[in-house]
Amino acid sequence: MAAANRPPPAYTAPPKFGDPRDITAAEPSARTPKESFTIRPCSGQAWLVPAGHICRLTTPKGPQVGDLNIWNANNPRERMWAARTRQIHASHVSVGDRLWSNLPYLRPLVTITGDSLGGGQLHDVLGEDGKRKPEAVFGTTQFGGRVHDLLGTRCDPYVNLLMGGETFDFHCHSNLTRAVAPYGLTELDVHDVLNVFQVTGLDEQGKYFMETSPAKAEEYFEFFAEVDVLCALSACPGGDLSNWGWDDKAGGMGATCRPFGSGGVSVGRESLGRMGGTSEPRIQGAARNEHATARAGRAGRHMIM
């Protein structure tokens, strides 16, 4: 009996607009630094990134995981869709992948242009002493973990009560909620996240697991704004995840928490041209699909008694 063929990926990423490597850190002459700031441990921050600019997230003091939300700054109903991004690209993202928006928009909000941890396999990353080689990038752990996670979502006070019975107001969900309040958004606008610098995977039983972040001081993850975006990042109270847990296990996490850095740069027109121009990606729902709502309206409402 012939061996079964591995099923192909169900989704294939659409062609990129251009080669994002053209506007990475390899071309500092094409960049003009803009605003930069620090996100304190166990807190959150929101900020705007205009279309055509790059935002770089850094770990200035060492390993720290973060929960990232992204909205269209001019229409917050359009926001990052983690599930579809996961299908189009992968469960863990890196350079060249794009973070897609929800329906009916379905277009890239940002394109990842730089990732100091992206790519490579573990045997290429670690030396004989078990430490990471200089300039080496992170790949897959012995347990199958990868970095920059779209599998999981943000920690929140509700699941904390469910799992541990404790109240705590500095989970990522709460940090993000406070961060976006000045922009007129609420808890209901906070959505599934990209966990930056976080290593996760699924075990043999399909259970979600997390490993210690491999980030060192000044690792970076950056993205190019395809449209005007509002970003919010929480410095997770789990810190680098080396000591996370529920109940009594949670007491030592504070010692593993560190700040995040964020900075913006504008990019020269020449580099933008190589990426495919500055025009916004097309909204897929522009050709309106009424989803048969007219017929459904004529059918009326029904109630189960």
N, C-alpha and C positions, 0 to 999 in steps of 0.2 A: 504494500500500500504506500503510495507516494506521500511524502511528508507534506503537511499543510503549509501553505504559503502564509507568511505574516501579513495580516491585513494592512493596507496602506493607510496613511493618515487621512482622516475624513475631510480635513480642510487643508487647502494650500494657500499660503500667504500670497496676496496680490503682489504684483511687481512693485518694487520700491520706487520712489520718485527720483532717486539718485543715490549715489554712494555717500552715506553719512560720514564716512571716514574723512571726507574732504574737509570737514569743518570741526574735527576733533582737536585735541590738545597739540597734535603734531603741527598745527598751523597757528601759533600764537599771534602772528602778525595780522591775521584776519580778524582778531578779536579785540573788542574794547570792553574792559571791565566795567560793570555796573554795580548796583547795590549788593552788599553782602551782609550777612548777619549770622548770629549763633542761636541755636535752639537749645535751651537749657535741658538737662536731664529730666525725664518724666514730665515734659511739657509739650505743647504744640505751637505751631506758627503757621499762618497762612500768608500768601503773597501772590502777586500778579506777575506773569511772564508774558510780555507781548509776543505776538506772532513774529517769527523770524529771529527770536533770541534763544540762547541756550541757557539752561539752568544746570548748575553742578551742585550735587549733594556730596558732602565730605564727612569723614570720621576724624576730626582733628586730634582727638585724644586716644583713639583706639577703637576696638570693636563695639558696635552699638547697632541694634536693629531698629528700623523705623517703618511706620505705616503711612503710605502716601495715598492721598485722594487728589483727583484732578477734575475740574469742571471747565466748560466753556465759560469764560469770564463774562461774556455778553448774554448768555442764556444758560443759567445753571441747571435747567432741566436736561441739558446735554452734559453727560458726565462719563467718566471712565467706566467701561464695562469689562470687569475682570474675567468673567466667564467666556465671553466671545473672544477676547484677546488670547486667553488660554487655548481656545480651539484653533484660532487662526495661526498662532505662533507656537507656543509651548507653555508648559506649566511653570517654567522659569525663564525669564527673558534677559536679553543682553543686546549688544550692539546690533543695530539694523532692525530689531523688532520695534513694533509700534504699539502704542496703547490706544485701543479703539473705544469709540463712544457707543452709548446705548441707542436703542431704537426710538424713533425712526431715522436717526441721523447716521449711525454706522459709518464713521470715518475716523481716521487717525487724529487724535488730539496732539500727540507728541511722538517723536521718533527718538529712540535711544541712540545716542551718538558716542558715548564713552562709558567704559566700565573697566575699572582696574582689576576686577575679580573675574571677568567674563572669560569663558572658553577654557580650553586645556583639560587634560585628565589628571587625576590626582598623582600618578607616578611621575608626571612632568613637573608637578608643583612642589613636592616635598623632597628634600635632600636626604642623605644617609642619616643625618642626625634627627630626622623627623620634622625639621623646621622648613618653612617655605623658602624656596630658592629666590634670590634677588630677581626681580622683574618677572617672576613666574606668575601665572594666572591660575585661578581656582577652577576646578572642574567638578567631578563627581566623587563623593566620599565613598568609603567602603560599604556604607549602608544605602547608597543610592541617592543621597541628599545632593541637592543643587542650590545655587544661590539666586536671590531676587525672585521671591516666591509669589505666585498667583493662586496657589492651592488653598491657602488658609485665608482668614480674614482678621480683622482687628480684635484685640481683646476688649472686653466691655464689662461694665459693672453688673449686668444682668446675668451673664453666664458665670461671673465670679460668685454671685450669690447662689446660683444653681449648683456649682461644683464645690465651693468651699464654705459658703455660708457667711462670708465676710463682706463688709461694705468698703468700697475704695473708689475715690473720685478722680483718679489720675490714670485710668486705663486709656488706651489709645482712642477708643470711641469718645470718651469724655474730653480728652485733649483736643481732638479734631472738632468736636462740637463747640468748645469755647473758642477755638482758633478762627472759625468761620463766622461766628456771631457778628463781628463788626462789618461783615460783607452782606448782612441781611439773610444769611442762611441759618438753618436750625439743625437739630439732631436728625430730622427726617431727610436732610440732604446728604448726610454722611453715608458713604457707600462702601462696598467691598474694596479692598485696598491692594496695592502692590507692596509687599513686605521687602523693603530694600535692605541689602546686606544680611538677609536672613536665609539660613540653610534649612530646607525642609524636604520632605519626601513622603512616600507611602510605603508601608512595610508589606510583608508577604500577605497579610490579611487585609490590606487596603486601608490600614489605620494611619492617620496623619501623625508625623513625628517632626520634631525640631532639634537641630544640633547647634552647638556653639558657633557664633559668627566667626568666620576666619579673617575678618577685616583687621588691618593694622592701622596705625596712625596715618592719616591723609589718604586713605583709599577714596575713590570717587566713583560716582554714578551720575551721568549727565544725559540730558535730553533736549531736543530741539522742538520748540513750540510751533506746531503747524498752524494753530489758530491762537487767538488771545486766550490764555488759560489762567484760572485761579487754582493754585496748588495749596495743599495743606499737608504738613508732615508732623507726626507725633514721634517723639523720642520714647520708645516703648519702655514701660516700667520693668519689663523683663530684662532690660540691659542688653548684654551680649548673649543671653540665654544659656550661660554656663551653669546657672544655679536656679533656674526657674522651677516653679511648682505651685501646688495648691496648699492651702492651710499652713501648717508649720514649715513646709518646704519653701514657702514664699518669703520667709523672713530675711534671707540672705541676698535677695535680688538687688537691693539698693546699692550694694557695693560694686555691682557690675554695670551700673548705669553711667553713661557718658553723654556729652553733648553732640549735636550735629552742627555742621556748618553748611551754609547755603550761599551761593553766589550766582549772579547773572552776568552774561556777556552778550553784547550785540555782535553780529557777524557781518563782515563786509559783503557787498553785493556780488563780488566776483565769486566768493565761496558759495553764496546762496544760489547763484546761477548754475554751478556745478551740481547742486543738489536737486535741481529741477525747477528753480524759480521760487517766487514768494507767494504765488496764488494759493488760496485756501483749498484743502481737499473738498470734493463735492459731497454734499449731503445726499445719502442714498435715498432718503425719503422725500426728495424734492418732487419726484413724480408721485403725487399723492396716492396712497393705497387706502381706500376707505374701509377695507376689511369687511365689506358687505354690511356696513352699519346702517345704510339706508334701508335695506331689506329687513334687517333685524329690528329697526325702529318700527316698521309697519307691522311686524309680527306682534308687537306689544310685549308687556312684561308678564311673567308667570310667578306664582307663589306656591311653594309646597306647603300644604297644610298638615 
